[in-house]
């Protein structure tokens, strides 16, 4: 079991693959460094993080993109209420909101959204009102993309189709590439 951040980083280093790092750097635009760990291996590492360590883990500032991915995966393991609860360590932002603040590329966005979609399946109406509506009006490109990808992942059924089309239409004037790609 992983019970401290040093052990977590050692595991990432163990799985580092230079050729995968070079490949990832070409397709994922971010200022963060890459270690070169594939997502299935990151999930395996996250599976070995002790739940007792989650709070401490989430308070550690991620450096590499793989750390951001792992942080999002840990957040998605939290109970729904804790996912959205204000945290003193983040100026009373929730773990969810603190992750949105560090998402700066399509990969960390889309991976996080797939996990969040599973967490909110029994709270879709509430989550839509509390989080997604705000994300879709945010000034940050990847906050908006997160809202759009969450609509696709968690709300793609007949009951929400008109809402999805309306929200995509409301973003028509946004010119950012990753918003346009999520809208498409």
C-alpha positions as CSV (number, residue, x, y, z in Angstrom):
1,X,0.0,0.0,0.0
2,X,1.2,3.5,-0.8
3,X,1.0,5.7,2.2
4,X,3.1,8.7,1.3
5,X,3.8,10.9,-1.7
6,X,7.5,9.8,-2.0
7,X,6.4,6.2,-2.5
8,X,3.8,7.3,-5.0
9,X,6.5,9.2,-7.0
10,X,8.8,6.2,-6.8
11,X,6.1,4.0,-8.3
12,X,5.6,6.5,-11.2
13,X,9.4,6.5,-11.8
14,X,9.4,2.7,-11.8
15,X,6.8,2.7,-14.7
16,X,8.5,5.6,-16.6
17,X,8.9,4.9,-20.3
18,X,11.1,7.4,-22.2
19,X,9.5,6.5,-25.6
20,X,6.0,6.9,-24.2
21,X,7.0,10.2,-22.6
22,X,8.3,11.5,-25.9
23,X,5.1,10.3,-27.7
24,X,2.8,11.9,-25.1
25,X,4.6,15.3,-25.2
26,X,3.8,15.5,-28.9
27,X,0.0,15.1,-28.4
28,X,-0.7,16.7,-25.1
29,X,0.0,20.4,-24.9
30,X,0.9,21.3,-21.3
31,X,3.6,23.2,-19.4
32,X,3.9,20.3,-17.0
33,X,6.7,17.8,-17.3
34,X,6.0,14.2,-18.4
35,X,7.3,11.1,-16.7
36,X,6.1,8.7,-19.4
37,X,3.6,6.5,-17.5
38,X,0.6,5.1,-19.3
39,X,-2.9,5.6,-17.9
40,X,-3.5,1.9,-17.1
41,X,-0.3,1.9,-15.0
42,X,-1.4,5.2,-13.3
43,X,-4.7,3.5,-12.4
44,X,-2.8,0.5,-11.0
45,X,-0.7,2.8,-8.8
46,X,-3.9,4.7,-7.7
47,X,-5.4,1.3,-6.8
48,X,-2.6,0.9,-4.3
49,X,-2.9,4.2,-2.6
50,X,-4.2,3.7,0.9
51,X,-7.6,5.5,1.5
52,X,-6.1,6.8,4.8
53,X,-3.6,8.7,2.6
54,X,-6.2,10.3,0.3
55,X,-6.5,13.7,2.1
56,X,-2.8,14.1,2.5
57,X,-2.3,13.0,-1.1
58,X,-4.8,15.5,-2.5
59,X,-3.2,18.4,-0.6
60,X,0.2,17.8,-2.3
61,X,0.8,20.0,-5.3
62,X,1.1,17.8,-8.4
63,X,4.1,18.6,-10.7
64,X,4.0,16.1,-13.6
65,X,1.0,15.5,-15.8
66,X,0.8,11.9,-14.4
67,X,0.5,13.3,-10.9
68,X,-2.5,15.5,-12.1
69,X,-4.1,12.4,-13.7
70,X,-3.6,10.3,-10.5
71,X,-5.0,13.2,-8.3
72,X,-8.1,13.2,-10.5
73,X,-8.5,9.5,-10.1
74,X,-8.2,9.7,-6.4
75,X,-10.8,12.5,-6.2
76,X,-13.2,10.2,-8.2
77,X,-12.9,7.6,-5.5
78,X,-14.3,9.9,-2.9
79,X,-17.9,9.7,-1.8
80,X,-20.0,12.2,-3.7
81,X,-20.5,14.5,-0.7
82,X,-16.8,14.6,0.0
83,X,-16.1,15.3,-3.7
84,X,-18.0,18.6,-3.4
85,X,-17.4,19.5,0.3
86,X,-15.4,22.8,0.9
87,X,-11.8,22.1,1.9
88,X,-9.9,24.6,4.1
89,X,-6.7,23.6,2.3
90,X,-8.1,25.0,-1.0
91,X,-9.7,28.2,0.3
92,X,-13.0,26.4,0.8
93,X,-13.1,25.1,-2.7
94,X,-14.1,21.4,-3.1
95,X,-11.7,18.7,-4.3
96,X,-13.6,18.8,-7.5
97,X,-13.1,22.5,-8.0
98,X,-9.4,22.3,-7.0
99,X,-8.9,19.8,-9.7
100,X,-10.6,22.0,-12.3
101,X,-8.1,24.7,-11.3
102,X,-5.1,22.5,-12.4
103,X,-6.6,21.0,-15.6
104,X,-4.7,22.5,-18.5
105,X,-5.1,20.0,-21.3
106,X,-7.5,17.6,-23.0
107,X,-6.0,14.5,-21.4
108,X,-6.3,15.5,-17.8
109,X,-9.8,16.9,-18.5
110,X,-11.3,13.9,-20.3
111,X,-9.7,11.4,-17.9
112,X,-11.1,13.2,-14.9
113,X,-14.5,13.6,-16.5
114,X,-14.9,9.9,-17.1
115,X,-14.3,9.2,-13.4
116,X,-16.6,12.0,-12.3
117,X,-19.4,10.8,-14.5
118,X,-19.5,7.5,-12.5
119,X,-19.6,9.4,-9.2
120,X,-22.5,11.7,-10.1
121,X,-24.8,9.1,-11.8
122,X,-27.2,9.2,-8.8
123,X,-26.9,13.1,-8.4
124,X,-27.1,14.3,-12.0
125,X,-29.8,17.0,-11.6
126,X,-28.1,18.4,-8.5
127,X,-24.6,18.3,-10.1
128,X,-25.8,19.9,-13.2
129,X,-27.2,22.9,-11.2
130,X,-24.2,23.1,-8.8
131,X,-21.3,22.5,-11.1
132,X,-21.8,22.1,-14.8
133,X,-23.8,25.2,-15.4
134,X,-21.0,27.3,-13.8
135,X,-18.3,25.5,-15.7
136,X,-20.1,26.2,-19.0
137,X,-20.0,30.0,-18.3
138,X,-16.4,30.0,-17.0
139,X,-13.8,32.1,-18.7
140,X,-11.2,29.3,-18.7
141,X,-11.0,27.1,-21.7
142,X,-10.6,23.8,-19.8
143,X,-13.2,24.6,-17.3
144,X,-15.7,24.9,-20.1
145,X,-14.4,21.8,-21.8
146,X,-14.8,19.9,-18.5
147,X,-18.5,21.0,-18.4
148,X,-19.0,19.9,-22.0
149,X,-17.2,16.5,-21.6
150,X,-19.2,15.9,-18.4
151,X,-22.4,16.5,-20.3
152,X,-21.3,13.9,-22.9
153,X,-20.2,11.4,-20.3
154,X,-23.0,11.6,-17.7
155,X,-26.0,13.2,-19.4
156,X,-26.2,11.7,-22.9
157,X,-29.7,10.3,-22.8
158,X,-33.1,11.5,-24.0
159,X,-34.0,13.4,-20.9
160,X,-31.0,15.7,-21.3
161,X,-30.5,16.0,-25.1
162,X,-32.3,19.3,-25.5
163,X,-30.3,20.8,-22.6
164,X,-27.1,19.6,-24.1
165,X,-27.9,21.1,-27.5
166,X,-28.9,24.4,-25.8
167,X,-25.7,24.5,-23.9
168,X,-23.5,23.7,-26.9
169,X,-25.4,26.4,-28.9
170,X,-24.8,29.0,-26.1
171,X,-21.0,28.4,-26.6
172,X,-21.1,29.1,-30.3
173,X,-19.1,32.3,-29.9
174,X,-16.3,30.7,-28.0
175,X,-13.3,30.3,-30.3
176,X,-10.9,28.2,-28.1
177,X,-9.9,25.0,-29.9
178,X,-10.6,22.6,-27.1
179,X,-14.0,24.0,-26.5
180,X,-14.8,23.7,-30.1
181,X,-13.6,20.1,-30.2
182,X,-15.7,19.2,-27.1
183,X,-18.7,20.9,-28.7
184,X,-18.3,18.9,-31.9
